[in-house]
Amino acid sequence: QVQLVESGGGLVQPGGSLRLSCAASGSIFSIWPMGWYRQAPGKQRELVTTINAGGERTNYADSVKGRFTISRDNAKNTVHLQMNSLKPEDTAVYYCNIKINKFGSVYDYWGQGTQVTVSS
């Protein structure tokens, strides 16, 4: 089994900052790409950011470029999301993701999500 546990969400004012963390455990026998997604009420889950296994390559949704930063610590099997200059439209449940290749197919695993609310 693969388990992903997010933490660090909460209520913050516009312009504030939060740092999310995701700890991976279980049947993970290699280092895999990971990322963060979010889902607002009434909307589909959308990509926020991804990071490759080695941590050298990242990408971001246009809506968060320059404000959010993804990083990882493979020794601790942990990924982080630093969120600065938060806006009300960033309000959503944020989910950690890992993509694992098994026998030529890619499987997605998800955490339970952590709520981020940006409001004055």
C-alpha positions in Angstrom: 0.0 0.0 0.0 1.0 3.6 -0.6 0.0 6.4 1.9 0.2 10.1 1.4 -0.6 12.4 4.4 -0.9 16.2 3.9 -0.6 18.8 6.6 -0.2 22.6 7.0 -3.5 23.9 5.7 -5.6 26.5 7.5 -7.2 29.9 7.4 -5.1 32.8 6.2 -5.7 36.5 5.1 -5.1 37.6 1.5 -1.4 38.3 1.0 -0.4 35.7 3.7 1.6 32.5 3.5 1.2 28.8 4.3 3.5 25.9 4.0 2.0 22.5 3.1 3.8 19.2 3.7 3.2 15.7 2.3 4.7 12.6 3.8 4.8 9.4 1.7 5.1 5.9 3.1 4.3 2.3 2.3 5.1 0.2 -0.8 7.3 2.8 -2.5 10.6 1.2 -3.6 11.9 4.0 -5.9 11.7 7.8 -6.1 8.8 9.0 -8.3 7.4 12.3 -9.6 5.1 14.0 -7.2 2.9 17.0 -7.2 0.1 19.1 -5.7 -3.4 19.5 -7.1 -6.4 21.4 -5.7 -10.2 21.3 -5.9 -12.5 24.2 -5.2 -16.2 23.6 -4.5 -18.1 22.9 -7.7 -14.9 22.6 -9.8 -12.8 19.8 -11.1 -9.5 18.9 -9.5 -6.7 20.9 -11.2 -2.9 20.7 -11.4 -1.0 23.2 -9.2 2.6 22.0 -9.5 4.8 19.0 -10.1 8.4 18.0 -9.4 10.5 15.2 -10.9 12.1 12.4 -8.9 15.4 14.1 -8.6 14.0 17.6 -7.8 15.7 19.3 -10.7 12.6 20.0 -12.8 9.4 21.6 -11.8 6.3 23.1 -13.4 3.5 25.3 -12.2 0.0 26.4 -13.3 0.0 29.9 -14.6 -2.2 31.0 -11.8 0.5 30.3 -9.1 3.7 31.0 -10.9 5.9 33.4 -8.9 3.9 32.8 -5.7 4.2 29.0 -5.0 7.3 26.8 -4.8 7.4 23.0 -4.6 10.4 21.2 -3.1 11.2 17.7 -1.9 13.4 15.9 0.5 13.9 12.3 -0.7 15.8 11.3 2.4 12.6 11.9 4.3 10.3 11.0 1.4 8.5 14.3 1.8 7.3 17.1 -0.5 6.5 20.6 0.4 4.5 23.5 -1.1 5.4 27.0 0.0 2.5 29.3 -0.8 3.1 33.1 -0.7 0.9 36.1 -1.6 -2.2 34.0 -1.2 -5.4 35.2 -2.9 -9.1 34.3 -2.2 -9.2 32.3 -5.4 -6.5 30.0 -4.0 -9.2 28.6 -1.6 -9.5 24.9 -2.2 -8.7 21.4 -0.8 -5.1 20.7 -1.7 -4.1 17.1 -2.5 -0.7 15.5 -2.7 0.0 13.1 -5.6 2.6 10.5 -6.6 2.8 8.8 -9.9 4.2 5.2 -9.8 5.1 3.2 -12.9 4.1 -0.5 -12.6 4.7 -2.9 -15.5 4.5 -0.1 -18.0 1.5 1.7 -16.6 1.4 4.8 -14.4 -0.8 4.8 -11.3 -1.9 7.8 -9.3 -2.0 7.8 -5.5 -3.6 10.6 -3.5 -3.6 12.0 0.0 -6.8 12.8 2.0 -6.4 16.5 1.3 -5.9 19.6 3.4 -8.2 22.7 3.4 -6.7 26.1 2.5 -9.0 29.1 3.0 -7.9 32.6 2.1 -10.3 35.2 3.4 -10.2 38.6 5.1 
